[in-house]
Amino acid sequence: DHRRETVDRMKLPGVRTAHPKTISEENAQNKADPTYGFDRAFDFTGAIPAIQLGFDSLRKKGKLVLFGVMKDGSEAKLHLHDILYKEVEILGALTNPGSLYPALDAISQLSKAKMLDLNLLDVKEYALEEFNDAFNLLKKGQCGKVIFDLTKHH
């Protein structure tokens, strides 16, 4: 719920968030309607049920984009007939590990210059001494990411 609320606060045009149960119910109600569905489904979780639901929710010529990292050997049941009939594309995007440090540096500089609001991205900043609080917040699902400012002391 927290991640959906974060995306909703961004008020991105044409973007809709919904609970998986809501999407499943809508899929069942609109099964006979060829115009129902989504143009794009994005998965950031790596959870197989979410991936399958995203695929099932695509309309004709839709795209399923996978950003989530799933365990090696994970399998999803996607019907080949649906891929052909719907003419969907499935795209995977793996973040390049070599880009992590430059990205973190850019985020830090933009944040310090007040050009990037980390709260809008669901990122919380902590001093290193506050690591227990930071990890507890993550475990509770109350933020998407945490970063530690090594120059900050609490």
LUMFI-41879 format. One record per residue: residue number from 1; residue in three letters; chain; z, x, y of N, C-alpha, C, O in turn. Coordinates in steps of 0.05 Angstrom, whole numbers. Atoms other than C-alpha are relative to their C-alpha. Example, Ala and Ser with C-alpha at 12.3 -4.5 7.8 and 13.67 -1.06 7.14 Angstrom:
! residues 2
+-----+------+------+--------+--------+--------+--------+--------+--------+--------+--------+--------+--------+--------+--------+
! pos ! code ! unit !     nw !     nu !     nv !    caw !    cau !    cav !     cw !     cu !     cv !     ow !     ou !     ov !
+-----+------+------+--------+--------+--------+--------+--------+--------+--------+--------+--------+--------+--------+--------+
!   1 !  ALA !    A !      0 !     18 !    -24 !    156 !    246 !    -90 !      0 !     18 !     24 !     13 !     39 !     24 !
!   2 !  SER !    A !     -1 !    -16 !    -24 !    143 !    273 !    -21 !     14 !    -15 !     22 !     18 !     -5 !     44 !
+-----+------+------+--------+--------+--------+--------+--------+--------+--------+--------+--------+--------+--------+--------+
This chain:
! residues 154
+-----+------+------+--------+--------+--------+--------+--------+--------+--------+--------+--------+--------+--------+--------+
! pos ! code ! unit !     nw !     nu !     nv !    caw !    cau !    cav !     cw !     cu !     cv !     ow !     ou !     ov !
+-----+------+------+--------+--------+--------+--------+--------+--------+--------+--------+--------+--------+--------+--------+
!   1 !  ASP !    A !      0 !     16 !    -24 !      0 !      0 !      0 !      0 !     17 !     25 !    -13 !     11 !     45 !
!   2 !  HIS !    A !     -2 !    -17 !    -24 !     17 !     56 !     48 !    -27 !     12 !      8 !    -34 !     13 !     32 !
!   3 !  ARG !    A !     27 !    -12 !     -7 !    -52 !     89 !     43 !    -19 !    -21 !     11 !    -34 !    -16 !     29 !
!   4 !  ARG !    A !     17 !     22 !    -10 !    -87 !     22 !     53 !      8 !     -6 !     29 !    -10 !    -10 !     46 !
!   5 !  GLU !    A !     -9 !      6 !    -28 !    -44 !      9 !    115 !     -9 !     22 !     19 !    -16 !     16 !     42 !
!   6 !  THR !    A !      9 !    -22 !    -17 !    -62 !     78 !    142 !    -29 !     -3 !      7 !    -37 !      0 !     30 !
!   7 !  VAL !    A !     28 !      4 !     -6 !   -136 !     64 !    135 !     -5 !    -24 !     18 !    -21 !    -23 !     36 !
!   8 !  ASP !    A !      2 !     24 !    -17 !   -128 !     -5 !    165 !      7 !      6 !     29 !     -6 !     -4 !     48 !
!   9 !  ARG !    A !     -7 !     -7 !    -28 !    -94 !     26 !    227 !    -23 !     15 !     14 !    -24 !     14 !     38 !
!  10 !  MET !    A !     22 !    -15 !    -12 !   -156 !     69 !    238 !    -22 !    -19 !     11 !    -38 !    -11 !     28 !
!  11 !  LYS !    A !     19 !     20 !     -9 !   -197 !      5 !    249 !    -29 !     10 !      0 !    -43 !      8 !     19 !
!  12 !  LEU !    A !     27 !    -11 !      4 !   -261 !     36 !    222 !    -19 !    -24 !     -4 !    -14 !    -41 !    -20 !
!  13 !  PRO !    A !     18 !     22 !      3 !   -320 !    -11 !    231 !    -14 !     -1 !    -27 !    -23 !     20 !    -37 !
!  14 !  GLY !    A !     13 !      4 !     26 !   -347 !    -39 !    166 !     16 !      9 !    -24 !      7 !      8 !    -47 !
!  15 !  VAL !    A !    -17 !    -10 !     22 !   -289 !    -11 !    125 !     21 !    -21 !     -6 !     35 !    -31 !     12 !
!  16 !  ARG !    A !    -20 !     19 !      9 !   -245 !    -58 !     84 !     17 !     12 !    -21 !      7 !     26 !    -39 !
!  17 !  THR !    A !    -18 !     -8 !     22 !   -184 !    -42 !     43 !     11 !    -24 !    -13 !     14 !    -45 !      0 !
!  18 !  ALA !    A !    -12 !     23 !     15 !   -155 !    -87 !    -10 !     15 !     11 !    -25 !      8 !     32 !    -35 !
!  19 !  HIS !    A !    -15 !     -6 !     25 !   -106 !    -85 !    -68 !    -19 !     -3 !    -24 !    -36 !    -21 !    -23 !
!  20 !  PRO !    A !     18 !      3 !     23 !   -141 !    -74 !   -135 !      0 !    -27 !    -13 !    -20 !    -37 !    -22 !
!  21 !  LYS !    A !     -2 !     27 !     12 !   -116 !   -141 !   -160 !    -18 !    -20 !     16 !    -31 !    -37 !      4 !
!  22 !  THR !    A !     16 !     17 !    -17 !   -150 !   -175 !   -100 !    -30 !      4 !     -6 !    -45 !    -15 !     -9 !
!  23 !  ILE !    A !     28 !     -7 !      6 !   -215 !   -139 !   -115 !     -9 !    -11 !    -27 !    -30 !    -22 !    -30 !
!  24 !  SER !    A !      6 !     11 !     27 !   -212 !   -158 !   -189 !     -4 !    -30 !      1 !    -23 !    -40 !    -12 !
!  25 !  GLU !    A !      3 !     29 !     -3 !   -202 !   -231 !   -171 !    -25 !     -8 !     14 !    -39 !    -26 !      5 !
!  26 !  GLU !    A !     25 !      6 !    -15 !   -259 !   -230 !   -121 !    -25 !      6 !    -18 !    -44 !    -10 !    -17 !
!  27 !  ASN !    A !     23 !     -6 !     18 !   -305 !   -197 !   -172 !     -4 !    -22 !    -20 !    -27 !    -30 !    -25 !
!  28 !  ALA !    A !      3 !     22 !     20 !   -290 !   -252 !   -223 !    -10 !    -25 !     13 !    -27 !    -39 !      2 !
!  29 !  GLN !    A !      9 !     25 !    -14 !   -300 !   -308 !   -171 !    -29 !      2 !      8 !    -43 !    -19 !     10 !
!  30 !  ASN !    A !     27 !     -3 !    -11 !   -366 !   -279 !   -146 !    -20 !     13 !    -19 !    -41 !     22 !    -11 !
!  31 !  LYS !    A !     17 !    -14 !     20 !   -396 !   -253 !   -211 !    -29 !    -10 !      1 !    -47 !      6 !     -3 !
!  32 !  ALA !    A !     28 !     11 !      0 !   -457 !   -299 !   -205 !    -15 !      4 !     26 !    -39 !     -1 !     27 !
!  33 !  ASP !    A !     12 !     -4 !    -27 !   -470 !   -281 !   -132 !    -11 !     29 !      2 !      5 !     47 !      5 !
!  34 !  PRO !    A !     11 !    -27 !     -1 !   -519 !   -222 !   -130 !      4 !     14 !     27 !      0 !     39 !     29 !
!  35 !  THR !    A !     -5 !    -13 !    -26 !   -503 !   -210 !    -56 !     28 !      9 !      4 !     34 !     24 !     23 !
!  36 !  TYR !    A !    -28 !     -8 !     -3 !   -429 !   -201 !    -68 !      3 !     29 !     -9 !    -11 !     39 !    -26 !
!  37 !  GLY !    A !     -7 !    -27 !      8 !   -401 !   -131 !    -72 !      1 !     19 !     24 !     -1 !     11 !     47 !
!  38 !  PHE !    A !     -3 !    -21 !    -21 !   -393 !    -66 !    -34 !    -24 !     19 !     -1 !    -35 !     24 !    -22 !
!  39 !  ASP !    A !     21 !    -20 !     -2 !   -446 !    -18 !    -10 !     10 !     28 !    -10 !     -5 !     43 !    -22 !
!  40 !  ARG !    A !    -12 !    -26 !      8 !   -399 !     41 !    -22 !     28 !     -5 !    -11 !     43 !    -22 !     -1 !
!  41 !  ALA !    A !    -28 !      0 !     10 !   -336 !     51 !    -63 !      8 !     30 !     -1 !     -6 !     46 !    -13 !
!  42 !  PHE !    A !     -9 !    -28 !      0 !   -296 !    115 !    -52 !     26 !      1 !    -16 !     44 !    -15 !    -13 !
!  43 !  ASP !    A !    -24 !     -4 !     15 !   -244 !    140 !   -100 !     12 !     27 !      8 !     -1 !     48 !      6 !
!  44 !  PHE !    A !    -14 !    -24 !     -8 !   -193 !    190 !    -75 !     23 !      6 !    -19 !     38 !     25 !    -15 !
!  45 !  THR !    A !    -24 !     -2 !     17 !   -143 !    181 !   -132 !     -5 !     15 !    -26 !     13 !     28 !    -36 !
!  46 !  GLY !    A !      6 !    -11 !     26 !   -178 !    205 !   -195 !     10 !    -18 !    -23 !      9 !    -10 !    -46 !
!  47 !  ALA !    A !    -10 !     19 !     20 !   -148 !    145 !   -231 !    -24 !    -15 !    -12 !    -39 !    -28 !      2 !
!  48 !  ILE !    A !     23 !     12 !     14 !   -197 !    119 !   -283 !     -2 !    -30 !      6 !    -24 !    -40 !     11 !
!  49 !  PRO !    A !      3 !     29 !     -6 !   -180 !     44 !   -272 !    -11 !     -4 !     28 !    -26 !    -23 !     32 !
!  50 !  ALA !    A !     10 !      2 !    -27 !   -194 !     54 !   -197 !    -30 !      6 !      1 !    -45 !     -8 !     15 !
!  51 !  ILE !    A !     28 !     -8 !      1 !   -260 !     88 !   -212 !    -17 !    -23 !    -12 !    -38 !    -31 !     -2 !
!  52 !  GLN !    A !     14 !     22 !     13 !   -281 !     32 !   -260 !     -2 !    -24 !     18 !    -22 !    -37 !     19 !
!  53 !  LEU !    A !      0 !     23 !    -18 !   -261 !    -22 !   -210 !    -19 !      5 !     23 !    -34 !    -13 !     31 !
!  54 !  GLY !    A !     19 !     -6 !    -22 !   -300 !     13 !   -155 !    -29 !     -3 !     -9 !    -45 !    -15 !      5 !
!  55 !  PHE !    A !     27 !      3 !     11 !   -361 !     16 !   -199 !     -7 !    -29 !     -4 !    -29 !    -38 !      4 !
!  56 !  ASP !    A !      5 !     29 !      5 !   -355 !    -57 !   -220 !     -3 !    -16 !     26 !    -15 !    -38 !     25 !
!  57 !  SER !    A !      1 !     14 !    -25 !   -349 !    -77 !   -147 !    -25 !      6 !     17 !    -28 !     -6 !     38 !
!  58 !  LEU !    A !     24 !     -7 !    -15 !   -415 !    -46 !   -124 !    -21 !    -22 !     -2 !    -24 !    -34 !    -23 !
!  59 !  ARG !    A !     23 !     17 !      1 !   -473 !    -89 !   -105 !    -25 !     17 !     -6 !    -22 !     41 !     -9 !
!  60 !  LYS !    A !     25 !    -14 !      6 !   -545 !    -70 !   -119 !     -5 !     22 !     20 !     -2 !     19 !     44 !
!  61 !  LYS !    A !      5 !    -24 !    -15 !   -563 !      0 !    -94 !     25 !     12 !     13 !     23 !     28 !     31 !
!  62 !  GLY !    A !    -26 !    -11 !    -11 !   -489 !     16 !    -81 !      4 !     28 !     -9 !    -11 !     39 !    -26 !
!  63 !  LYS !    A !     -7 !    -28 !      6 !   -458 !     85 !    -85 !     30 !      2 !     -6 !     46 !     -8 !      9 !
!  64 !  LEU !    A !    -28 !     -6 !      7 !   -394 !    106 !   -120 !      4 !     29 !      6 !    -10 !     46 !     -6 !
!  65 !  VAL !    A !     -5 !    -27 !     -8 !   -366 !    169 !    -89 !     27 !      8 !    -10 !     47 !     -5 !     -3 !
!  66 !  LEU !    A !    -25 !    -10 !     12 !   -313 !    208 !   -127 !     10 !     25 !     14 !     -3 !     46 !     13 !
!  67 !  PHE !    A !    -13 !    -23 !    -12 !   -267 !    253 !    -87 !     25 !      8 !    -16 !     34 !     31 !    -15 !
!  68 !  GLY !    A !    -25 !     -5 !     14 !   -205 !    246 !   -131 !     -4 !     20 !    -23 !    -25 !     21 !    -35 !
!  69 !  VAL !    A !      0 !    -20 !     22 !   -189 !    301 !   -181 !     13 !    -13 !    -24 !     36 !    -21 !    -23 !
!  70 !  MET !    A !    -11 !     12 !     24 !   -180 !    274 !   -251 !      4 !     22 !    -21 !     -7 !     44 !    -19 !
!  71 !  LYS !    A !     -5 !    -19 !     21 !   -155 !    309 !   -313 !    -26 !      7 !    -15 !    -43 !    -10 !    -19 !
!  72 !  ASP !    A !     23 !     -9 !     17 !   -206 !    349 !   -354 !      0 !    -18 !    -25 !     20 !    -22 !    -38 !
!  73 !  GLY !    A !      3 !     17 !     23 !   -232 !    304 !   -409 !      3 !    -30 !      6 !      1 !    -46 !    -12 !
!  74 !  SER !    A !     -2 !     28 !     -7 !   -221 !    239 !   -371 !    -26 !    -14 !     -4 !    -48 !     -3 !      2 !
!  75 !  GLU !    A !     24 !     16 !      5 !   -270 !    185 !   -390 !      3 !    -28 !     12 !     24 !    -40 !     12 !
!  76 !  ALA !    A !      1 !     28 !    -11 !   -290 !    120 !   -356 !    -22 !    -14 !    -15 !    -42 !     -2 !    -23 !
!  77 !  LYS !    A !     20 !     16 !     14 !   -329 !     64 !   -389 !    -17 !    -14 !     21 !    -10 !    -35 !     33 !
!  78 !  LEU !    A !     19 !     11 !    -19 !   -388 !     51 !   -344 !    -25 !     -9 !    -16 !    -37 !      7 !    -30 !
!  79 !  HIS !    A !     22 !     11 !     15 !   -442 !      6 !   -373 !    -27 !     11 !     11 !    -34 !      7 !     34 !
!  80 !  LEU !    A !     26 !    -12 !     -8 !   -510 !     41 !   -372 !    -19 !    -22 !     11 !    -35 !    -17 !     29 !
!  81 !  HIS !    A !     17 !     23 !     -9 !   -545 !    -27 !   -364 !      7 !     -6 !     29 !    -12 !    -11 !     45 !
!  82 !  ASP !    A !     -8 !      6 !    -28 !   -505 !    -38 !   -299 !    -10 !     22 !     19 !    -19 !     16 !     41 !
!  83 !  ILE !    A !     10 !    -22 !    -17 !   -525 !     31 !   -273 !    -30 !     -5 !      5 !    -39 !     -2 !     28 !
!  84 !  LEU !    A !     29 !      5 !     -2 !   -598 !     14 !   -286 !     -6 !    -25 !     16 !    -21 !    -25 !     35 !
!  85 !  TYR !    A !      5 !     26 !    -13 !   -596 !    -59 !   -264 !      8 !      0 !     30 !     -6 !    -10 !     47 !
!  86 !  LYS !    A !    -10 !     -1 !    -28 !   -555 !    -46 !   -201 !    -13 !     22 !     16 !    -12 !     22 !     41 !
!  87 !  GLU !    A !     12 !    -23 !    -13 !   -593 !     18 !   -185 !     21 !     15 !     17 !     15 !     23 !     39 !
!  88 !  VAL !    A !    -22 !    -14 !    -14 !   -527 !     51 !   -166 !     -3 !     30 !     -2 !    -16 !     40 !    -21 !
!  89 !  GLU !    A !     -3 !    -29 !      1 !   -514 !    124 !   -151 !     29 !      6 !     -3 !     47 !     -7 !      9 !
!  90 !  ILE !    A !    -27 !     -9 !      3 !   -452 !    160 !   -173 !      0 !     29 !      9 !    -14 !     46 !     -1 !
!  91 !  LEU !    A !      0 !    -27 !    -12 !   -435 !    222 !   -131 !     28 !     11 !     -3 !     48 !     -3 !      0 !
!  92 !  GLY !    A !    -25 !    -14 !      1 !   -380 !    273 !   -142 !      1 !     21 !     22 !    -19 !     33 !     29 !
!  93 !  ALA !    A !     -3 !    -20 !    -21 !   -352 !    317 !    -87 !     26 !     16 !     -5 !     48 !      5 !     -3 !
!  94 !  LEU !    A !    -23 !    -17 !      5 !   -306 !    375 !   -105 !      4 !     18 !     24 !    -15 !     32 !     32 !
!  95 !  THR !    A !     -6 !    -17 !    -23 !   -273 !    410 !    -47 !     -1 !     29 !     -9 !      9 !     37 !    -30 !
!  96 !  ASN !    A !      2 !    -29 !      5 !   -289 !    484 !    -45 !     27 !     13 !      6 !     36 !     13 !     29 !
!  97 !  PRO !    A !    -26 !    -13 !     -5 !   -223 !    522 !    -54 !     -1 !     21 !     21 !     19 !     26 !     34 !
!  98 !  GLY !    A !      3 !    -21 !    -20 !   -250 !    577 !     -8 !      1 !    -12 !     28 !      4 !      3 !     48 !
!  99 !  SER !    A !      0 !     12 !    -27 !   -251 !    527 !     50 !     28 !     -9 !      8 !     31 !    -18 !     31 !
! 100 !  LEU !    A !    -27 !     10 !     -6 !   -176 !    511 !     47 !     12 !     14 !     25 !     20 !      0 !     43 !
! 101 !  TYR !    A !    -14 !    -14 !    -22 !   -149 !    565 !     94 !    -15 !     -4 !     27 !     -1 !     -8 !     47 !
! 102 !  PRO !    A !     14 !      6 !    -25 !   -204 !    557 !    147 !      5 !    -29 !     10 !      8 !    -34 !     34 !
! 103 !  ALA !    A !     -5 !     28 !     -7 !   -193 !    481 !    145 !     28 !     -3 !     11 !     33 !    -17 !     31 !
! 104 !  LEU !    A !    -28 !      2 !     -9 !   -117 !    489 !    152 !      3 !     12 !     28 !     17 !      2 !     45 !
! 105 !  ASP !    A !     -1 !    -14 !    -27 !   -127 !    537 !    211 !    -12 !    -19 !     21 !     -1 !    -21 !     43 !
! 106 !  ALA !    A !     13 !     19 !    -19 !   -175 !    487 !    245 !     18 !    -24 !      6 !     21 !    -32 !     29 !
! 107 !  ILE !    A !    -18 !     22 !     -4 !   -126 !    430 !    234 !     23 !      8 !     18 !     31 !     -7 !     36 !
! 108 !  SER !    A !    -23 !    -10 !    -16 !    -69 !    471 !    263 !     -8 !      3 !     29 !      7 !     -6 !     47 !
! 109 !  GLN !    A !      9 !     -5 !    -28 !   -109 !    491 !    325 !     -6 !    -27 !     14 !      2 !    -30 !     37 !
! 110 !  LEU !    A !      6 !     26 !    -13 !   -134 !    420 !    338 !     25 !    -16 !      5 !     27 !    -30 !     25 !
! 111 !  SER !    A !    -25 !     14 !     -3 !    -65 !    391 !    328 !     16 !     11 !     24 !     26 !     -4 !     40 !
! 112 !  LYS !    A !    -15 !    -13 !    -22 !    -32 !    441 !    376 !    -14 !     -6 !     27 !      0 !     -8 !     47 !
! 113 !  ALA !    A !     15 !      6 !    -25 !    -87 !    427 !    428 !      0 !    -30 !      6 !    -13 !    -39 !     25 !
! 114 !  LYS !    A !     -2 !     29 !     -3 !    -70 !    352 !    421 !    -28 !    -14 !     -2 !    -33 !    -34 !     10 !
! 115 !  MET !    A !     27 !     11 !      4 !   -142 !    339 !    398 !     -1 !    -15 !    -27 !    -22 !    -27 !    -33 !
! 116 !  LEU !    A !     -1 !     13 !     26 !   -121 !    313 !    329 !     27 !    -12 !     -5 !     47 !      2 !     -3 !
! 117 !  ASP !    A !    -25 !     14 !      5 !    -68 !    262 !    313 !      5 !      0 !    -30 !     -8 !    -15 !    -45 !
! 118 !  LEU !    A !     -5 !     -2 !     28 !    -40 !    281 !    245 !     11 !    -26 !    -12 !      6 !    -32 !    -35 !
! 119 !  ASN !    A !    -10 !     25 !     10 !     -5 !    214 !    240 !    -22 !    -19 !     -7 !    -20 !    -34 !    -27 !
! 120 !  LEU !    A !     23 !     17 !      6 !    -72 !    179 !    242 !    -12 !      7 !    -28 !    -23 !    -10 !    -41 !
! 121 !  LEU !    A !     10 !     -9 !     26 !    -92 !    221 !    181 !     21 !     -2 !    -22 !     16 !      6 !    -45 !
! 122 !  ASP !    A !    -22 !      3 !     19 !    -26 !    204 !    146 !     11 !     26 !     -9 !     19 !     29 !    -33 !
! 123 !  VAL !    A !    -11 !    -26 !      6 !     -3 !    276 !    149 !     25 !      3 !     17 !     26 !     -2 !     41 !
! 124 !  LYS !    A !    -26 !     -4 !    -14 !     70 !    291 !    166 !      6 !     30 !      0 !      0 !     45 !    -19 !
! 125 !  GLU !    A !     -5 !    -28 !     -3 !     92 !    358 !    192 !     30 !      5 !     -2 !     46 !    -10 !      9 !
! 126 !  TYR !    A !    -28 !     -7 !      4 !    158 !    392 !    172 !      4 !     29 !      3 !    -14 !     45 !      0 !
! 127 !  ALA !    A !     -8 !    -28 !      1 !    195 !    457 !    181 !      4 !      6 !    -30 !     10 !    -12 !    -46 !
! 128 !  LEU !    A !     -2 !     -8 !     28 !    198 !    496 !    116 !     28 !     -8 !    -12 !     30 !    -15 !    -35 !
! 129 !  GLU !    A !    -26 !      7 !      9 !    273 !    483 !    111 !      3 !    -30 !     -8 !     21 !    -37 !    -22 !
! 130 !  GLU !    A !     -1 !     29 !      5 !    258 !    408 !    107 !    -17 !     -7 !    -24 !    -25 !    -30 !    -27 !
! 131 !  PHE !    A !     19 !      5 !     22 !    217 !    415 !     43 !     10 !    -22 !    -19 !     -6 !    -37 !    -29 !
! 132 !  ASN !    A !    -10 !     22 !     17 !    264 !    368 !      3 !     -8 !    -27 !     12 !    -17 !    -45 !     -2 !
! 133 !  ASP !    A !      7 !     25 !    -14 !    253 !    313 !     55 !    -30 !     -6 !     -3 !    -38 !    -28 !     -8 !
! 134 !  ALA !    A !     29 !      3 !      1 !    178 !    325 !     55 !     -9 !     -9 !    -28 !    -25 !    -27 !    -30 !
! 135 !  PHE !    A !      8 !      7 !     28 !    171 !    322 !    -21 !     10 !    -27 !     -8 !     -3 !    -42 !    -23 !
! 136 !  ASN !    A !    -10 !     27 !      6 !    215 !    260 !    -25 !    -18 !    -21 !     12 !    -23 !    -42 !      0 !
! 137 !  LEU !    A !     18 !     18 !    -13 !    169 !    226 !     25 !    -26 !     -3 !    -16 !    -36 !    -26 !    -19 !
! 138 !  LEU !    A !     24 !      1 !     17 !    109 !    244 !    -18 !      5 !    -16 !    -26 !    -12 !    -32 !    -34 !
! 139 !  LYS !    A !     -7 !     14 !     25 !    143 !    220 !    -82 !      2 !    -30 !      4 !     -6 !    -46 !    -14 !
! 140 !  LYS !    A !     -3 !     28 !     -6 !    158 !    153 !    -49 !    -27 !    -13 !      8 !    -28 !    -37 !     11 !
! 141 !  GLY !    A !     25 !     11 !     -8 !     85 !    146 !    -29 !     -1 !     -8 !     30 !    -17 !    -26 !     37 !
! 142 !  GLN !    A !     -2 !      8 !    -28 !    103 !    141 !     45 !    -16 !     18 !     19 !    -15 !     14 !     43 !
! 143 !  CYS !    A !     20 !    -16 !    -16 !     52 !    193 !     68 !    -20 !     11 !    -19 !    -15 !     13 !    -43 !
! 144 !  GLY !    A !     21 !    -10 !     16 !    -12 !    222 !     44 !      2 !     30 !     -6 !     -3 !     39 !    -28 !
! 145 !  LYS !    A !     -3 !    -29 !      3 !      1 !    296 !     55 !     23 !      9 !     19 !     30 !     -4 !     38 !
! 146 !  VAL !    A !    -19 !    -13 !    -18 !     53 !    342 !     85 !    -10 !     28 !      5 !    -22 !     41 !    -11 !
! 147 !  ILE !    A !      6 !    -28 !     -7 !     44 !    408 !    121 !     26 !     12 !     10 !     43 !     -2 !     22 !
! 148 !  PHE !    A !    -24 !    -13 !     -9 !     97 !    459 !    136 !     -8 !     19 !     23 !    -26 !     36 !     20 !
! 149 !  ASP !    A !      3 !    -17 !    -23 !    100 !    493 !    204 !     20 !     23 !     -3 !     44 !     19 !      0 !
! 150 !  LEU !    A !    -17 !    -23 !      5 !    128 !    562 !    189 !     13 !     11 !     26 !     31 !     28 !     24 !
! 151 !  THR !    A !    -12 !     -9 !    -25 !    143 !    574 !    263 !     22 !    -19 !     10 !     37 !    -14 !     28 !
! 152 !  LYS !    A !    -19 !     20 !     -7 !    186 !    512 !    267 !     25 !      2 !    -16 !     24 !      5 !    -41 !
! 153 !  HIS !    A !    -26 !     -1 !     14 !    260 !    515 !    250 !     16 !    -24 !      7 !     17 !    -33 !     30 !
! 154 !  HIS !    A !    -15 !     24 !     -4 !    304 !    455 !    241 !     29 !      7 !      2 !     46 !    -11 !      6 !
+-----+------+------+--------+--------+--------+--------+--------+--------+--------+--------+--------+--------+--------+--------+
